[in-house]
Amino acid sequence: MYSSDVLEHVTNTQSFVDNIHRHLRVGGRAVVNLPNETTHGINHLEEVDDVRKLFAAFSDVNVFIVNIHHPVENLWFAARALYEGLFSRSTREARKRLYSEREEQGIDCFEESTCFEFIVNKGKGFHLMASILADVFLVLKPAIDVRQVERGVILNSPRLVVVAMK
């Protein structure tokens, strides 16, 4: 199971991770990729121990800090800010409204989230623009530094990848 850039937006992270665990077979792996910066999303993991507690139901949990250096990084962030500014109006507030009355979280109901709602309603022209931008960035290969961390502070790490085995 792979989750990318979701966990930092989910209001009940424990329920989200529990749903992942429930859907995996014994021996199955979950790979959860997220930015862990206080400027992005609503949930942030302060220390490696916080990750281990969140994924406590899993038999093995590895945490990696990933730093991606892209040749057109500034252009990427400018394009992303423009895209989010045009397409997503206050997704944080909409998520709170969507989930405030619900117990379940994550993969059982993520398809109803505002991320999909604002994309679905924008039409073919916006989808084409987003596809072209994504293809441009995929052509240029980034440099990626990965290091496993066993303990310590991880808040404001560029990106975390958690690999957990059931």
N, C-alpha and C positions, 0 to 999 in steps of 0.2 A: 504494500500500500504506500502510495506517495502523496504527500501533501506539501504544496508550495505556496508560501505567502498567504496562509489562512489563519494559523493559530494566533497570530498577533491581533487578529480582528474579532475573535470569538469571545463572547462575554463570559462563558462558563468553560474555561479551559479544561477543568477536570472531567466534565461530562464529555467534551470533545475527545479527549485522549481515551476515556473509558469506552466510547463508541468505537474508536479505532481498534482497541484491544478486543472488544467483543466480536468484531467482524473478521478478525484474523484467525486462521487456523493455527494450531500448535506448530511451532517452528517458523511461522510467518514473520516477516519483517515489516516494520513501519519506518519510513524515512520521512521525517518532518523537517522542512526547510523554512526558515523564517528570518526576517530582519529583526534584530534585537536592540534597536535604538529607540530611545525615549521619544524621538521625533516621528516615529512611525507606528501606527496601530494603537491599540488600547491595552495590550498585555505585554509585559516585559519580564524576562527572567533575570533576576539579579545575580544568582550564583549557580554553579554547577549542581549543588545540592538541591536547589529549587527544581531543576530539570529532573533529577533523580526521584524526587518526591512526586512530581507530576506523573511520571512514567513508572511508578512503583509496582504496578501490576505486571509489568514485563519482566522476563527473566534476565535480560541483559540489555544495558543501556549505554551507548557511547555518544559522547558529545564532541562536536567538532566546530571550531571557529573557521569560517571561510571568508577570505578577503579577495574580492574580484576587482582587478584593475583593468578597466576597459579603455581602449585607445580614444574612444569618443564619449567618455563618461559624462562630461559636462553637457554635451548635446543630448545624451540619453535622459539625464535628469530634467533638462529643460523640456524635452518632448513629453516626458511622463507627467510633469507638472501641468503642461498645457492640456494633455489628454484628460487628466483627472479633473482639472478645472472646468473643462467643457462638459464632461460626461457625468461626473459624480457630485451631486449636491449633498454635502454633509452625510456621507455614508456612516459615520460614527453615530450620529443621532438616529438615523434610520435603522441601524442595527439594534440600538437600544430599544426603539419602539417595537421592532420585529420580535425581539427575544425577551422582552421584559416579563411577559406572562407565561413563558414556556420553560419547561424543565429540560427537554432534550436540546442538544446542541450539536453542531458539527455535521458530520457526514450524513446523518439522517435527515437533516433539513437545510443544508447549506445551499441547495439548489434554489431555495426560496429567498436567498439573501439579496441585499441591495446590489451587490456586485453584478449579479446576473440581471437584475431588474433594470439598471440604467443602461446596460449594453443592449438588451433586447429591444428597448424602445427607441434606439437612435437611428436605425435604418442602414441601408447598404453603403452609403457614402462614408459614414463614420467607420464602419467595419473595414472598408477598403483602406482608408487612411491608417487605421491601427495596424492592419496586416502589412502594409508597405513599410511602416516604421519598424515593426518587429523584424521583417526580413532584412532591412538595412543593418540593424544591430547584430543579427545573427551571422552576417557575412564577415564582419570584423571580429576576430577571435580575441578574447580577453586573456590575461594572465591570471591564474587562480592559485592562491596560497591556502593550504589546508593544514590545520594542526589540531590534534586531539587534545582535549583538556580533561583532566581528572578532578580538579577542584579549583576553587577560587571565583573571583568576580568575573562575570561575563557580560554584564549590562553594558550597552553601547558597543558591543562587538559588532562588526559590520554585518555578519550573517551567521546564524547557527544552523547546523544540521544535526538532528538527533536521529540515531539509528537504534531502534529498539526491537528486540526479538521476543516473541511470545513463547 
